[in-house]
């Protein structure tokens, strides 16, 4: 069964479940209705698992189509360059490809010079000269790597993400206007002064490495029409950088690494003793209302938690026995918990004693900064050649911070035991 058919099947089951929940209020929500809803939810979970498996296969099968789309995007960028810049870009891209496949010792003098000259379009602070064997990746290559980061983890799905060419510390204003209000002014009377109190925080550029990714000689030597070594290297590098950055954007300490959202968010509701591994629905109502209504109306509002927490929350019901988790009718109508959308993030703390396991609020208030100057190193020294391998290492810079004043996101903290 294809993905569309599975989604259509899910939509039918979701519609049945939502109708039973919405149409049966109070005493009308009987045990018989509850059992029907539970059975429909079990069927929805089964279909969701089938959809996830089909989508994974589609992503594998669709790599070529994705690359075609990226080439179209690159062509649009190229159309804005002068003929001289396009020629320099082509020389650099071809030289970079030769660098990946053959290394510096297998390159021509012209290819080496093209790498040293650098990409066609650079920020004024960019230096094209290689750093001990490393070269700036071409613009399109770096863009694809940054885009691939979104496929891992959950922070990039909800945070505000922006890119800069350079990595200088970026001052970012913060202001809390939730308590500010206007006034009635009589005729011919001047308006009162009430300047907003601005603060400033710094968004920096933490340096991340992918660690060395090794590939065998055979993959480089035997690549044919169906083997894209560049794409393979890019995905491997992106996966590693994405995992560590998502972990830090979620649970980073802020000391030598980004301060994660789960660390920055103050506790809006703490569970009582006995709730170390669970949560009372009443506590989630208190958590919801601990966030100012001004933030609860924003498009970025929602929940964030680990998948194991979602499993627990799917079992929660209101005082009438109706489920608090509701399936979306379609892919564009997401599943909700307590009528808010949610985001699964596997780097969120699982439920445990004193864990901040659930976040709620305007998740888009977290800012993620990407610095586009990604550098790739290739290693073909004896440490790798004696194993029949070539090593690749990427350096990239990122940072993240919750910058909005006024606590737009708050956390539920499990009980101590």
Secondary structure, 3 states (H helix, E strand, C coil): CCHHHHHHHHHHHHHHHHHHHHHCCHHHCCHHHHHHHHHHHHHHHHHHHHHHHHHHHHHHHCHHHHHHHHHHHHHHHHCCCCHHHHHHHHHHHHHHHHHHHHCHHHCCHHHHHHHHHCCCCCCCCCCCCCECCEEECCHHHHHHHHHHHHHCCCHHHHCEEEEECCCCCEEEEEECCCCCCCCCCCCCCCCCCCCCCEEEEEECCEEEECCCEEEEHHHHHCCCCCCCHHHHHHHHHHHHHHHHHHHHHHHCECCCCCECHHHHCEEEEECCCCCCCCCCHHHHHHHHHHCCHHHHCCCCEEEEECHHHHHHHCCCECCCCCECEECCCCCCCCCEECCEEEEECCCCCCCCCCCEEEEEEEHHHEEEEEEEEEEEEEECCHHHHCCCEEEEEEEEEEEEEECCCCCCEEEEECCCC
